[in-house]
Amino acid sequence: MDTSKQYAARLDATDALAPYQKEFYLNKDTIYMDGNSLGLLSKRAEQTVLQVLEDWKTYGIDGWTDGQYPWFTLSEKLGSSMAPLIGASAEEVLAMGSTTVNLHQLLATFYQPTADRYVIVSEALSFPTDLYAIHSHLDLHSISHKEGLRLIESQDGHTLSEEEIIASFDNDVAVVILSSVLYRSGQLLSLERLTKAAHDNGILIGFDLCHSIGSVPHQLKQWDVDFAFWCTYKHLNGGPGSVGGLFVHEKHHTALPGLRGWFGSDKSKQFDMSPLFHKSASVGSYQLGTPHLLSMAPLIGSLDMFTEVGIEAIRKKSLALTHYLRYLLNQLPDTQSFTISTPVHDKERGGHLLLEHPEAARICKALKSHGIIPDFRSPNGVRIAPVALYNSFTDVYKTAQTLAAIMKNKTYLQFENKRGVIA
């Protein structure tokens, strides 16, 4: 491995996933390194949106059962396409809701506090929406946040100790909610280890997969994870506001969902319009209202590519991209002022690197002015996420070289060190 442009070109020449770059709309004047916030539009996703619109135009209400992608079972169809990405069966995965809506549904189902078990364990580094949802359910049960929520703190501000997480699994814990990959630092937790520890203590456990699905393979069924939830607009490239995903282990399928709606019915009885809820026998029972078809349509095309490529191949290239980026940043003289806060070992990191610097906000602005699209995280973080399906090793090379030039020439001083409204 070296820091030359030729080395990056050699890596690209042997990259089996390189042809998939042509599947995406890439701006020739920019290098997009923000796929862990919002993935790019693919041509297949665009085509499936147009097809769903065409079916609506052609069939009207008969689009529920006719057309290329019948709407009535589309949530289940997309769930079966996502199942291999997380190591689950088709009957355990569903496209529905959003990250927050799905967590509310899962908490309403699995958080059943008793006098002895009423604590929810989560982490202080969690994406805030998860904590807001947890607070809501504590409030609904009239349990104070101080008594009912046990937050695992970080010793370094970026990563979590799995030993400390496991040590918190006391006899008063009802449910554990953790991120698979921490959204800031990119730390990847051992879902298998944490699940076993929770179950050894009689505790249910679920994971937020927002920053891992489509980038990191999981084996949720094999690991006996109770439930999981995620968005689809990051590594899965489903588009802004695309419908989220939900996993519930089959061992829980006999239970009634905490929140119920008519689309969770047994499909053979749904249109009987019975006042009594006849639940689906699978994860489909967790659905609520009518699916958001136009927000699901891009996923049809996007997931088609994941089925072709396979999550293991995506993970292999993703690790190679972030490893190469870290190598360049550690070798180039002008990027030594950055602290890379993402764990080094493959088994401990997801699909992005977090670079810390006191001038991070203005450095991000300088990068954008040079056609590199990163992500800023307050107070001092630059997240860079090279995505396996549409980023190249040359992209990584140019990103590192541009960052080095910005630091050497101090061009970031032209910008205010303050984030915009959206970071």
N, C-alpha and C positions, 0 to 999 in steps of 0.2 A: 504494500500500500504506500502511495506517495501523494504529494500535493499537486501534481501536474494535471493539466487539462487532458492530456493524452490518457492518463490513467482512468479518469472518469469516462472517457469515450470508450475505452476497452471494456469497462464494466457494462456500459450500455449495449455494446455490441453482443454481449453474451446474455443479456437480460431476456428471459422467456416471456416476461409480461410487457415488454416494450411496445408490442403492437396495440395494446389497449389504450395507449395515449391517444390514438386516432379516434377512439370511441367518444372522447370528451371534447367539449368546446373550450379550447385553450386560447387565451389571448396571447398573440405572438409577442406582445410588448411587455408581458409580465410573467413572473414565475410565482405560482400560487402555492403558498406554504401554510395555508390556514384550513386545511381539510378536516382538522379535528374540531373546528367550530361550525363550518358549513362546507359540505362537499360540493364539487362542481357538477354542472349539468352534463349528462351523457346524451348522446344521440338516441340511444335506445330508450332512455327515460322520456325524452321528448316525444318519440314515436308512440309510446304506450299512452301518454297523455292524450295525444291526438286521436288514438284509436278509441279510448274511452269516450271522448267527446263525439266521435263518429257513431259509436254505438248508441249514445244518448239521442243523437240527431236521427238515427235510422230507426231505432226500436222504441223510443219513448219508454213507457213503463215496462215493456217487455224486456228491456235491458237487464232486469233483475235475473232473468233466467236464460236469455238469448244473447247473441253477440259473441265476440271473441273472448271477452273476459266477463262472464256473468257476475253481476254485482252481489247476488245473494250469498255467495260462498267465497267472495274475494278475500275477506279477512283471513279465513282458514287457508286459502291457497297461498297467500303471502306468508302466513305463519309456517307452512310446510317448507317454503323456500328459505326461510331464516333458520329453521331448526338445525340444519347441518353446521351452521356457523357457531352454534353454542352447544352442540352435542346433545340434542334433545330429539324426541319423536315428534312427528307432525301434529299429533293430538295434544301436545303440551305447549304449543307456541301459537300466538295470535297476533295479527296486526290490528291494533286498536288504540284509541285514545292518544295520550301524550305521556311523557315522562311523569308529570305531576298527577294527571288524572289516573294513570295506572298505579302509581304508588298509593294514592288515596284508596283505590279499589282493593289493593292488596292489604293495606293496613286495616281497612274496614273488615276484611275477611280474617286475617291472621292475628291481629292484635286484639286479644280477648283477655284483658287484665283481670287478675284475681287479687284477693287480699295478700297472697304470698308472692305472686309473679305479676309484676306490673311495669317493670323497667324496660325501656327501649334503649339498646346500645347502638350508638352511631359514632361518627368521627367528626372532630372539630374542623377538619379540612374538607368536609363534604360540600358539594355544590349546594348553594343555599336553598334551592327549591325543595330538596329532600328534607331539610330541617324544618322548613315552613309547614310541610305536610305532616311531619311528625308532631310538631307543636299543635296542629289542628286536632289531631286525634287524642292527644293528651287532654286538650281542652274539652273535647266531647265527652271524655270519661271523668272530667273534673279532677284530673291529676295534675299537680303543679309541674312545671317544666323542671324545676330543681330536683324534685323527687323522682320524676318519671323518666327523665332523659339523662343517660350517662354517656357523655362525650369523651372519646379518647383523644387526648391532646397529642400534639406532635412535639418531639424534643428539639427538632431542628427547624420547625416551621414549614417543612416540605414533605416529610415522609412519616409513616406510622410504623411503630414496632408491633409486629404480629404477636409477640409475647405479651405486650401490654394489653392488646385487644383481648387475647384469650384469658388473661388474668382477670378481666372485668366480667367474665361469664359466671356471675354468682347465681345463687338459687333464687334471687328475686327478679331475674331477667326473663322476660316473656318473648321478645323478638329482637333480632339483630338486623340492622340495615347498614350495609357498607358499600362503598364504591369498589368496583373491580380494578379500575385504573383511576388514580386521583387526578382530577381535572387540571390541577396546576402543575404539579411536578412530573406527572406521568408514571408514578410508581404503580407497579402491578402487584396486587396482593395475591396470596395463595388461596384461592377460593376453596380448594379441596381441603387444605389444612384447617381453615377457619370453620368450614362446615362440619367437619368431624368433631372439632372441639366443641362447637355449639351443641351438636346432637348428643355428645357425651354428657352434656349438662342438661339435657332435656329442653333445649332452646330451639325455636324456629329461626331460620336465617334466610335472608334474601339479599340480592345484590343489584346495584345500579350499574348497568353495563353500557351506559351512554358513551364512554370513551374507550371501550374495548370492542364492542361488536363491529365486525367488519374489518378489524385490525388484528385482534388476538383470538385464537381459537379457545373454546372452552368445552368442557365435558360435564354439563350441569346434571344430566341424568345419572351418569356414572358416579359423580361426586355426591349425589343425593341432595343437591341444593333444593330448598323448599320452593323458592320463587325468585323471579328476576324481572326487571323492567328496563326499558331503554327508549331512546329517540332513534330516528332513522335518517336524520339530515346531516350527520357528520361523516363517518367513514362509509356509511351505506349510500350516501349520495341521493337521498330521497327528495331533497329540495326543502326550502324554508317552510316550516310548519307541517312537514310530512307526518303521516300517522305513525305513532309509536308502536312498541312491541311489548309483549308480556309473556312470561313463562311461568307455568305452575306445574310442579311435579305431579305425575299421574296419581301418586298415592293420596293426593288431596282432592281428587276430582269428585269424590262422593259428597264433599262438603258444599253447602250453599255459599255462593259469593256474598260478601258483606253488603254489596250494593247490587241491585238487580234491575234489569231493564229488558224490554221485549226482545232485543236481539240476542240475549243470552238463552233464549228458549230452545228447546228441541225443535229443529227446523221443520220436522214433519208436522209439528203442532202449532208453530208460531202464528200461523194465520187462522187458527181456530178462534183467536181473540178471547181466550179464556181469561177470567179474572184471576185465576190461579197460575202461578209460575211453574211451568214444566221445564226444568233446567236441561240444558244440553249435557250429555254424558262426558264431554271432553272439556278442554279449556275454553271452548266456545261459550260456556255459561257465564264467563266473566265480561262478555260484551254488554254494552248498555243500549245506546240508541243506534239509529241508522248510521252505518259507516260513512265516513267522509270520502266518497269515491274519488273526487278530483285531487284529494291530497294523498290518496293511496296509489293513484295511477303511475306516478314516476317510479315507484318501487318495483313495479312489474318488470320494467326494462332494466333497472339497475341490478336487481337481484339475479336476473338472468346471467349477468356477467360473473357474479360471485359463484353461481352454480357451475359455470364453465371452468373457472380458474381454480376454485377450491380455496378454503381459508388457510390451509397450510402453506400453499405457495405464496399467498399474500403476506402471511406472517414472516416467511423467510426473507422476502424482499424488503419488507418494512424494517426488520431488524438490521439488514445490511445498509439501508439508507441512513438510519439514525446512527449506526456505528461509524459509517463513513463521515457523517456530519460532525460527530464528536471528535473523530481523529483530526479532521481539518482544523477545527476550532482550537484543538490542543496544540497543533503544530504551527499555525500561522502566528507570527510575532505580534500582529496588531489585534488579535482577539484574546490575548491573555488576561485582559481585565474582566472578562466574563467568568462568572461562576456557573457551572453546569450542575443544576440541582436535581437532575433526573438520575436515578440509580444506574450504575454501569452494567450490571449483569443482565443478560437477556431475560432470564426468568423473573426479573424484578421491574421491567419497564414495558410500557405500552408503545404507542406509535408516534410520540413526539418528544422533543427535548425542551426543557425550561432553562433559559439563559437569564441569569440575574445580573443587573447592572444599575447603579444609581440613576443613570440617564435613560432608562429603558423606554419611557414614553416617547421621547424625542428620537431615540434610535429607531423605534418602529416607524415613526413618520419619515425619517430619512430613508429607511429601506423601501417604503412605499413610493417615495419620490424617485427611486431608482428601479421601480418595477418589480420589487420583491414584496409579496403580501404575507406578512407575519401576523401574529396575534399578541396584543398587549394584555397583561394581567397585573392589576394594581397589587402592590405599589411599585414593583421594580422588575417585573418579569416579561421576557420575550419568549413566546412559545413558537416553535418552528416544527411543522408537521409535514414531512415529505410523505405523500400517499402512494402506495405501491402501484395502483392502477393507472395513475396519470402523471406522476413525477419521475424524473430520470436522475441518474447519478450526476449528469451534467448540470441539472437543476441545482442539486446540492452543492456542487463545486462552485457554480456562479453565485449562489446565495452566500456561501462562506467567504468568497473573494470580495463580494460587494460589501459585506459586513466589515471585513478587514479594511477596505478602502475608506469606508465611512469613519471608522475609528481612527485610522491613520491621519486622515485629512480633517477630522473633527467637523465634518459637514453637518452632523446632528445638532451642532450649536445654532444652526439657522432656525430651529424649530423650538417651540415652547415645550418644556418637560411636563406636560399635562395631558391626560387622556381626553379623547372626545367623549360625547354622550354615550356612544356605543364603543366598547373596547373588545 
